[in-house]
C-alpha cells in the first residue's frame, strides 16, 4: 500500500494510550492467550473465582472462566457505588426535541435499575426467564436490560423498527413471559405507535403474561386491563420500592439472546453469557478506544442491535464511563444535529456506521465545520467496511485531522471486536486492522488452505474469544453446522476478506445469503418470505446491490400470479407490504418482475446469477442451473 495511505499515530497519542507498544502486546497475548484473558478478567469483580480460564473439552461449545460466579450488573453498576464514580454521570440522554434531557449518575442509575428489577420480580420473573424488550432509544431501554440481567433473567431486545410479524416470531421463539414496550417512539418529528405493533405481535402468544408500557410520547393507546400495565403506575407501588440484590450467577449463565438474520427464513438467536462476554467487551473497549474517566462516549447504534448492547450499554458501564444516548436521527431536523450534540456536550468519542457518515457527507463540509468539534479525541466505525473516501472525510472534516479512527470488524456472534486497531497503531483507510490481542485470523480458500496475501478469500478466526456466543438458542446443531463444521477447529465468519503482507485485514463483505443495509443485517430468506406472503406473489428472490450511501440496497425478483399485473402500482404495494410485515429497513429499493427464477436442479435459487445479471457481470458456472 502506498505510504501516503498510512497514517502514523501522533507520539502524544501513543504515550497516553492504554497499549503504547501494540507489537509487544500482540506478541505476548498470542504466546499465552489464556493468561492474557485471565489478567483482563481479574480487573472485574467475581463473587467466586474461576477454576479454569477456558474449557475446550466439548469444543466448539467453549466455556470461559469455569467455576466463576459473577453478574454483569455487579460490574456495570454495583461496583461503582462505593468509590469516586458513585456520583459520576453514567448516562446522558437527549430527546429528538433537544430540550428534553435526562441524566443519571451511577447512584441514580442503580436506583432506576433496582426499581425496574423489583417490578419484574413482582410479575414473577425469575432467574432464567425470558423477557422481550421492544423500546426506542430511551433510558428505560437501558434500565430494562440491566434489570433483567440483575435478576439472572434473559433479555431479548427486538429493534423497534421491526413490524408485528417479525416481533411475534421472536417473542414466540424465545417463549417470553413479559414484553416491555412504550406507547410510541419519535421518528423525524412523527410518532410511531409501538403499542399497536406489540398488541398485534402478542395477540396469539401462548407465553406472554404481562406487557409493561413506558409512557414516552403521550399518544393514546389501547390497554388490556388484564395484561397491560403502565410502568409509571407500577413504579409508584410498594412492590417497586426497596432493595433488590443482584443475583450471582455462573459465568456461563445466559445473559441475553439476540436475533440475527441467517440464510434461512427463520432468524437465529445468538446466546451470550455473563462472564466471558463482560470480559471481552470491557477489554476491547478499553484497548481500542482508550477510555478514561473524564471521557464522554457516544455510540450511535440502536440498542436493538449488538453494537448497542456491547458498546452503548454494557461496555461503557463496565468501564465506568459516561455513555451518551440520542433519541433521534442524524439529519432531523437539519444535518448538523450530531455535530451540534458533540459540541454542546463535549463528547470525546464518536462511534458510528459508515452508512451514516456517507449520508452526512452528501450535505457537504459546511455543516460539521460550523461547530466546535475539538472535544473529540477518538472516532470509530462499525457495521460494515468503511470506504477510504468516507474514512478520509471523517478524519479530516469531523476529526480535524487529529483524531485516530478505529475501524472495527466484529459480529453479533462474536459479541466484541475481533479485527480492529488500537490508537498506537498506524492506520490504513479502508482496512479494518489486525486481530485483537489473543486472536488470530486467516483468509482461506474453499478447502481451508491459506490464500496468498492480497487475494480475496474466506475469513476465519483461529481461536475462541471470551465474548463469543455460547451457542444458538435452542439450536446447538445449527450452531455447529453454520460456524464450525466447514473448517473444524476454526470459526467461519461468513465474510470475505483480504490480508496484506503486513498483516492488516480488509473486509470485503458477506459471502452468505445476508444483506447489510445501512448497517442492519437482513436475511434474504426473511425478505423473500415477506414478499411471498402477499397473495399476488408466487415466488421471490432478494439480493443486495452496492449503494453509495446504504452500503447495499435490496433488489428483489418476483414471480407474480397469473391474475396480477406487473405494474408500478403493484411494485409499490409489495414494497409497502414488506415494510409492514418485516421492517421499513427491509423495503426493496427495486422490484423486478420475472417469469421464473434461476435455480439449481435441487431447487435452490441461484442468487449469484441474479446478482451477476443485475450488475451486468459474467454469470459464471451454470452447470448446476436447471433448464
C-alpha positions in Angstrom: 0.0 0.0 0.0 1.2 3.5 -0.8 3.0 5.3 2.0 0.5 8.3 1.8 -2.3 5.8 2.7 -0.8 5.0 6.0 -1.5 7.4 8.9 1.2 7.2 11.6 0.0 7.8 15.2 0.8 11.0 17.0 3.5 10.5 19.6 1.3 12.1 22.3 -1.5 9.6 21.5 0.9 6.7 21.7 2.3 7.9 25.0 -1.1 8.2 26.6 -2.6 5.0 25.2 -3.6 2.0 27.3 -1.5 -0.1 24.9 1.5 2.1 23.9 3.5 -0.8 22.4 1.0 -2.8 20.4 3.5 -5.1 18.8 4.7 -6.4 22.2 1.1 -6.7 23.5 0.1 -8.7 20.4 3.1 -11.0 20.7 2.6 -11.6 24.5 -1.1 -12.2 24.2 -0.6 -14.8 21.4 2.1 -16.5 23.3 -0.4 -17.4 26.1 -4.0 -16.3 25.3 -5.5 -17.8 28.4 -3.0 -15.9 30.6 -3.9 -12.7 28.8 -7.6 -13.2 29.2 -7.2 -14.2 32.9 -5.3 -11.0 33.6 -8.0 -8.9 31.9 -10.8 -10.8 33.8 -9.1 -10.1 37.1 -9.8 -6.4 36.6 -13.5 -7.1 37.1 -15.3 -8.4 40.2 -16.2 -12.1 40.8 -18.1 -13.3 43.8 -16.4 -16.7 43.3 -13.1 -17.0 41.4 -12.9 -19.2 38.3 -11.1 -22.5 38.4 -10.3 -22.8 34.7 -10.0 -19.9 32.2 -11.1 -21.9 29.1 -12.7 -25.4 28.9 -12.3 -26.7 25.3 -13.2 -30.3 26.2 -16.5 -30.1 24.4 -15.5 -27.8 21.5 -17.0 -25.9 19.9 -19.1 -25.4 23.0 -16.4 -23.4 24.7 -16.8 -22.5 28.4 -15.0 -19.4 29.8 -14.0 -18.8 33.4 -15.3 -22.1 34.5 -16.5 -22.2 38.1 -16.5 -18.5 38.4 -19.6 -16.6 39.6 -20.5 -13.0 38.9 -23.2 -10.9 37.3 -22.5 -8.3 34.7 -24.7 -5.8 36.6 -22.4 -6.2 39.6 -19.6 -4.8 37.4 -21.7 -2.3 35.3 -23.4 -0.7 38.3 -22.8 -2.1 41.8 -19.0 -1.9 41.9 -19.1 1.8 41.0 -21.4 2.7 44.0 -18.7 2.7 46.7 -16.0 4.7 45.0 -15.5 8.0 43.3 -17.8 7.1 40.4 -20.8 6.9 42.6 -21.9 10.5 41.7 -20.3 10.4 38.2 -22.6 10.7 35.2 -23.3 7.2 33.9 -25.9 8.2 31.2 -26.8 11.4 29.4 -29.9 11.1 27.3 -31.2 13.7 24.8 -34.6 13.5 23.1 -35.3 14.3 19.5 -36.6 17.5 20.9 -33.2 18.5 22.3 -34.8 20.5 25.1 -35.6 17.1 26.7 -32.6 15.9 28.6 -32.3 13.3 31.3 -29.1 12.5 33.2 -28.3 9.7 35.6 -25.3 9.3 37.9 -24.2 5.7 38.8 -26.1 6.2 42.0 -29.4 7.1 40.3 -28.8 4.5 37.6 -28.7 1.9 40.3 -32.0 3.3 41.8 -33.7 3.0 38.4 -32.4 -0.5 37.6 -33.4 -1.7 41.1 -36.9 -0.3 40.7 -37.4 -1.9 37.3 -36.0 -5.2 38.7 -38.4 -5.1 41.6 -41.3 -4.6 39.2 -40.2 -7.6 37.1 -39.7 -9.7 40.1 -43.2 -8.8 41.3 -44.5 -10.1 38.0 -42.9 -13.4 38.6 -39.7 -13.0 36.5 -37.0 -15.2 38.0 -33.6 -16.5 37.0 -33.6 -17.9 33.5 -37.0 -16.4 32.4 -37.1 -14.6 29.0 -38.2 -11.0 28.6 -38.7 -9.3 25.3 -37.7 -5.6 25.2 -39.2 -3.5 22.3 -38.3 0.0 23.1 -36.9 3.1 21.3 -33.7 4.8 22.3 -34.8 6.0 25.7 -33.3 5.4 29.2 -35.9 2.8 30.1 -34.3 0.5 27.5 -31.1 0.6 29.5 -32.9 0.1 32.8 -34.8 -2.8 31.4 -31.8 -4.6 30.1 -29.9 -4.2 33.3 -32.9 -5.1 35.4 -33.2 -8.4 33.6 -29.5 -9.2 34.0 -29.7 -8.2 37.7 -32.3 -10.9 38.3 -30.5 -13.5 36.2 -33.3 -13.3 33.6 -32.5 -13.4 29.9 -33.4 -10.4 27.8 -34.3 -10.4 24.1 -34.2 -6.9 22.7 -36.0 -6.5 19.4 -35.2 -3.5 17.3 -38.2 -1.1 17.5 -38.3 -0.8 13.7 -39.5 -4.4 13.2 -43.1 -4.9 12.3 -45.6 -7.0 14.3 -45.0 -10.3 12.3 -41.2 -10.1 12.9 -41.8 -9.2 16.6 -44.3 -12.0 17.1 -41.9 -14.6 15.7 -39.1 -13.5 18.1 -41.5 -13.4 21.1 -42.8 -16.9 20.3 -39.4 -18.4 19.7 -38.0 -17.1 22.9 -41.1 -18.0 24.9 -41.0 -14.7 26.7 -43.4 -14.2 29.6 -43.1 -10.4 29.7 -42.9 -7.8 26.9 -41.6 -4.3 27.7 -42.6 -1.6 25.2 -43.5 2.1 25.0 -46.6 3.9 23.9 -44.7 5.3 20.9 -41.3 6.4 19.5 -40.3 9.7 17.9 -39.1 9.4 14.3 -38.3 12.6 12.4 -41.0 14.6 14.1 -43.6 11.9 13.9 -44.8 9.4 16.4 -44.7 5.7 15.7 -47.3 3.7 17.7 -45.2 0.9 19.2 -48.0 -0.3 21.5 -50.2 -1.1 18.5 -47.4 -3.2 17.0 -47.0 -5.1 20.2 -50.7 -5.7 20.5 -50.6 -7.4 17.2 -47.4 -9.2 18.0 -48.7 -10.8 21.2 -52.2 -11.4 20.1 -51.7 -15.2 19.7 -48.7 -15.6 22.0 -49.1 -18.6 24.3 -46.5 -17.4 26.8 -46.8 -13.6 27.3 -48.5 -12.9 30.6 -47.8 -9.2 31.0 -46.9 -6.2 28.8 -45.2 -3.3 30.5 -45.8 0.1 28.7 -43.4 3.1 29.3 -45.1 6.4 28.7 -42.8 8.2 26.2 -44.7 10.1 23.6 -48.1 10.5 25.3 -50.1 9.2 22.3 -53.3 7.4 23.0 -53.0 3.6 23.2 -55.3 0.7 23.9 -54.6 -1.0 27.2 -55.8 -4.5 28.0 -56.7 -4.3 31.7 -55.7 -7.9 32.4 -52.4 -7.9 30.5 -51.1 -4.3 30.1 -49.6 -2.1 32.8 -48.2 1.4 32.7 -44.7 1.4 34.0 -45.1 4.7 35.9 -48.1 3.2 37.8 -46.1 0.1 38.7 -43.1 2.1 39.8 -45.3 4.1 42.2 -46.4 0.9 44.0 -44.7 -0.5 47.2 -43.6 -3.5 45.1 -41.1 -1.3 43.3 -39.5 0.1 46.4 -36.7 -1.1 48.5 -33.6 -3.2 47.9 -33.1 -5.8 45.2 -30.0 -7.9 45.4 -28.0 -8.6 42.3 -28.3 -12.4 41.6 -24.9 -14.0 41.4 -24.8 -16.5 38.5 -22.4 -18.9 37.0 -20.0 -17.4 34.4 -21.8 -19.3 31.7 -25.3 -18.3 32.7 -27.3 -16.8 29.8 -27.3 -13.0 29.7 -29.3 -12.3 26.5 -30.4 -13.7 23.2 -30.4 -11.5 20.1 -32.0 -12.5 16.9 -30.0 -12.0 13.7 -30.9 -12.9 10.2 -29.5 -16.0 8.7 -29.6 -17.8 5.4 -33.0 -19.5 6.2 -36.4 -17.8 6.7 -36.1 -18.4 10.5 -34.0 -15.8 12.3 -31.4 -17.4 14.6 -31.0 -16.3 18.2 -27.4 -15.7 19.4 -26.9 -16.6 23.0 -24.4 -14.6 25.1 -23.4 -15.3 28.7 -22.4 -13.2 31.7 -18.8 -13.9 32.4 -16.9 -14.2 29.1 -19.0 -11.6 27.4 -18.3 -8.9 30.0 -14.5 -9.6 30.0 -14.4 -9.4 26.2 -16.3 -6.2 25.7 -14.6 -4.5 28.7 -11.1 -5.3 27.4 -11.7 -4.4 23.7 -13.4 -1.1 24.5 -10.6 0.0 26.8 -7.8 -1.2 24.4 -9.4 0.1 21.2 -10.8 3.4 22.4 -8.5 4.1 25.4 -11.5 5.2 27.5 -10.6 7.4 30.5 -12.6 8.6 33.5 -13.0 12.1 32.1 -14.3 10.9 28.7 -17.8 11.1 27.3 -18.6 8.2 25.0 -21.1 8.2 22.2 -22.0 5.0 20.2 -24.9 6.0 17.9 -26.2 2.4 17.5 -29.7 1.5 18.5 -29.9 -1.0 21.4 -31.9 -3.3 19.1 -28.5 -4.4 17.6 -25.5 -6.0 19.1 -23.5 -2.8 18.9 -26.0 -1.1 21.1 -25.7 -4.0 23.6 -21.9 -4.2 23.7 -20.8 -0.6 23.2 -23.8 1.6 24.1 -24.9 -0.1 27.3 -22.7 -2.8 28.8 -19.2 -1.9 27.6 -19.1 1.8 28.7 -20.8 1.0 32.1 -18.3 -1.8 32.7 -15.6 0.8 32.2 -17.3 3.3 34.5 -17.6 5.7 31.6 -20.3 8.3 30.7 -22.4 6.9 27.9 -24.5 9.2 25.7 -27.8 8.4 24.0 -29.7 10.4 21.5 -33.3 9.6 20.6 -33.4 10.9 17.0 -31.8 10.5 13.6 -28.7 12.4 12.3 -30.4 14.5 9.7 -33.5 15.7 11.5 -34.4 18.5 11.6 -31.1 19.5 9.9 -28.0 17.6 9.0 -25.9 19.2 11.8 -27.8 17.5 14.7 -25.0 15.1 15.6 -22.3 17.8 15.3 -24.5 20.1 17.5 -24.7 17.4 20.2 -20.9 16.7 20.1 -20.2 20.4 20.6 -22.8 21.0 23.3 -22.0 18.0 25.5 -18.2 17.9 24.9 -18.2 14.4 23.7 -14.8 12.8 23.3 -15.6 9.6 21.4 -17.9 9.2 18.4 -18.5 5.6 17.2 -20.9 5.2 14.2 -21.6 3.4 11.0 -20.2 4.2 7.5 -23.7 4.5 6.2 -24.3 7.4 8.5 -21.0 9.0 7.5 -21.8 8.7 3.8 -25.3 10.2 4.2 -23.8 13.2 6.1 -21.1 13.6 3.5 -23.7 14.4 0.9 -24.6 17.6 2.7 -21.1 18.9 2.4 -18.4 20.1 4.8 -20.1 23.3 6.0 -22.5 21.6 8.5 -19.8 20.0 10.6 -17.3 22.9 10.2 -19.8 25.3 11.7 -19.4 23.5 15.1 -16.6 23.3 17.5 -15.7 19.6 17.5 -12.4 20.0 19.3 -13.6 17.9 22.3 -13.3 14.7 20.1 -10.3 12.5 20.8 -11.1 9.3 19.0 -13.5 8.2 16.2 -14.8 4.8 15.4 -16.5 2.9 12.6 -18.8 -0.1 12.9 -21.3 -2.2 11.0 -19.7 -2.6 7.5 -16.5 -1.8 5.7 -15.8 1.9 5.6 -14.6 3.1 2.2 -11.4 5.2 2.1 -13.3 8.3 0.9 -15.6 8.2 3.9 -12.7 7.4 6.2 -10.8 10.5 5.0 -13.8 12.7 5.3 -14.5 11.5 8.9 -10.8 12.0 9.8 -10.3 15.4 8.2 -13.7 17.2 8.5 -15.1 15.7 11.7 -11.8 14.8 13.5 -9.9 17.8 12.3 -7.1 15.6 11.1 -6.0 14.8 14.7 -8.4 12.0 15.8 -7.5 8.4 15.1 -10.3 6.3 13.5 -10.7 2.9 15.0 -12.4 0.8 12.3 -13.9 -2.3 14.0 -14.9 -5.6 12.4 -16.9 -8.0 14.5 -20.4 -9.7 14.5 -23.4 -10.3 16.6 -22.0 -13.7 17.1 -18.6 -12.6 18.4 -20.0 -10.0 20.8 -16.8 -8.0 20.8 -14.3 -6.6 18.3 -12.3 -9.2 16.5 -10.3 -7.2 14.0 -9.5 -3.5 14.7 -6.7 -1.2 15.7 -5.5 0.5 18.9 -4.6 4.2 19.0 -0.8 3.4 18.9 -1.1 1.6 15.6 -0.6 3.1 12.1 -4.0 3.4 10.4 -4.9 2.5 6.8 -8.1 3.9 5.3 -10.3 1.0 4.2 -8.5 -1.6 6.3 -10.2 -2.9 9.5 -6.8 -3.5 11.1 -5.4 -6.5 12.9 -6.9 -9.2 15.1 -7.4 -8.2 18.7 -4.9 -9.3 21.2 -5.2 -13.1 21.8 -6.8 -13.7 18.5 -5.5 -14.9 15.1 -7.3 -14.7 11.8 -6.7 -16.1 8.4 -8.0 -15.8 4.8 -8.5 -19.2 3.2 -9.9 -20.8 0.1 -12.9 -23.3 -0.1 -10.6 -26.1 1.0 -9.4 -24.2 4.1 -5.9 -23.5 2.7 -4.4 -20.0 3.2 -4.6 -17.8 0.1 -1.7 -15.5 -1.0 -1.5 -12.1 0.6 -3.7 -9.6 -1.3 -6.0 -12.4 -2.5 -9.7 -12.5 -1.6 -10.9 -15.5 0.4 -13.0 -16.7 3.3 -12.3 -15.0 6.7 -11.8 -17.4 9.6 -10.9 -16.9 13.2 -8.4 -19.4 14.7 -9.3 -19.1 18.4 -12.4 -18.8 20.6 -12.7 -15.4 22.4 -14.5 -14.7 25.7 -17.4 -12.7 24.3 -18.2 -15.1 21.6 -21.7 -16.6 21.7 -22.1 -19.9 23.6 -24.4 -21.4 21.0 -27.6 -20.7 19.1 -30.6 -20.6 21.4 -32.3 -24.0 21.3 -30.3 -25.0 18.2 -26.9 -26.5 19.0 -26.9 -28.4 15.8 -27.3 -25.3 13.6 -24.6 -23.6 15.7 -22.1 -26.3 14.8 -23.1 -26.7 11.2 -23.1 -23.0 10.4 -20.0 -21.8 12.1 -17.7 -24.7 13.0 -18.2 -27.7 10.6 -16.7 -26.4 7.3 -13.2 -25.9 8.8 -13.1 -27.9 12.1 -11.4 -26.0 14.9 -11.8 -22.6 13.1 -14.7 -20.2 13.2 -16.2 -19.5 9.8 -17.3 -15.8 9.8 -19.3 -15.8 6.6 -17.3 -12.8 5.4 -14.8 -12.4 2.6 -11.6 -10.6 3.3 -8.0 -9.9 2.1 -4.9 -9.8 4.2 -1.9 -7.7 3.1 1.8 -8.6 3.5 2.0 -6.6 6.8 -0.9 -8.5 8.4 -3.6 -5.9 8.0 -7.1 -7.2 7.0 -9.6 -5.6 4.7 -13.1 -6.9 4.9 -14.9 -7.3 1.5 -18.4 -8.3 2.7 -20.8 -11.2 3.3 -20.5 -14.5 1.4 -23.8 -16.0 2.6 -27.4 -15.0 1.9 -27.3 -12.0 4.2 -27.6 -8.4 3.1 -26.2 -5.5 5.1 -28.4 -2.4 4.6 -27.3 0.7 6.4 -25.5 -1.5 8.9 -28.6 -3.6 9.6 -28.2 -7.3 8.8 -31.2 -8.8 6.9 -31.5 -12.4 5.7 -32.6 -12.8 2.0 -34.9 -15.5 3.1 -36.8 -13.2 5.5 -37.3 -10.6 2.8 -38.4 -13.3 0.3 -40.7 -14.7 2.9 -42.3 -11.3 3.5 -42.8 -10.8 -0.3 -44.2 -14.3 -0.7 -46.8 -13.6 2.0 -48.6 -11.3 -0.4 -51.4 -13.0 -2.3 -50.2 -11.7 -5.7 -46.7 -13.3 -5.3 -45.9 -16.8 -6.3 -42.2 -16.7 -5.6 -39.5 -14.2 -4.8 -35.7 -13.8 -4.5 -33.7 -10.9 -3.0 -30.2 -9.8 -3.4 -28.0 -6.9 -2.2 -26.6 -4.5 -4.7 -24.0 -1.8 -4.0 -25.4 1.5 -2.8 -23.3 4.6 -2.3 -25.0 5.6 0.9 -26.5 2.5 2.4 -23.7 0.1 1.5 -26.2 -2.3 0.0 -29.7 -1.9 -1.4 -32.2 -4.7 -1.6 -33.1 -5.7 -5.2 -36.0 -8.2 -5.4 -37.1 -10.5 -8.2 -40.7 -11.5 -8.1 -42.8 -14.1 -10.0 -46.4 -12.9 -9.9 -49.6 -14.9 -10.0 -51.2 -15.1 -13.4 -54.0 -12.7 -12.2 -51.6 -10.0 -11.1 -50.5 -7.1 -13.3 -46.7 -6.4 -13.2 -47.1 -2.6 -12.9 -45.6 0.2 -10.9 -48.6 0.2 -8.5 -48.1 -3.4 -7.7 -44.4 -2.8 -7.1 -45.2 0.0 -4.6 -47.8 -2.2 -2.9 -45.3 -5.0 -2.5 -42.6 -2.7 -1.1 -45.1 -1.3 1.4 -46.1 -4.9 2.3 -42.5 -5.8 3.2 -42.2 -2.6 5.3 -45.4 -3.5 7.2 -44.7 -7.2 7.7 -40.9 -7.2 8.3 -39.4 -3.7 8.6 -39.2 -0.4 6.7 -35.4 -1.1 6.6 -36.2 -4.2 4.5 -38.2 -2.5 1.9 -36.7 -3.3 -1.5 -35.3 -0.3 -3.4 -36.5 -2.0 -6.6 -38.6 -5.0 -7.6 -38.2 -6.7 -10.9 -41.0 -8.9 -12.2 -39.8 -12.0 -13.9 -41.3 -15.2 -15.3 -39.1 -17.6 -13.4 -36.1 -17.6 -11.1 -32.8 -19.3 -11.8 -32.5 -22.5 -9.7 -30.3 -25.5 -9.3 -31.7 -28.9 -10.0 -32.3 -29.3 -6.4 -34.5 -26.2 -6.4 -32.1 -23.7 -4.7 -32.3 -20.2 -6.0 -29.0 -19.1 -7.6 -28.8 -15.6 -6.2 -25.3 -15.1 -7.6 -26.7 -15.5 -11.1 -29.4 -12.8 -10.3 -26.7 -10.6 -8.9 -24.4 -11.0 -11.9 -27.3 -10.2 -14.2 -28.3 -7.1 -12.3 -24.7 -5.9 -12.4 -24.1 -6.9 -16.0 -21.3 -9.3 -14.9 -20.3 -12.8 -16.0 -22.7 -15.3 -14.6 -20.0 -17.9 -14.0 -20.5 -21.6 -14.0 -24.1 -22.5 -14.9 -23.7 -26.3 -15.0 -26.0 -26.7 -12.0 -28.6 -24.4 -13.4 -32.0 -26.1 -14.0 -33.0 -25.7 -17.7 
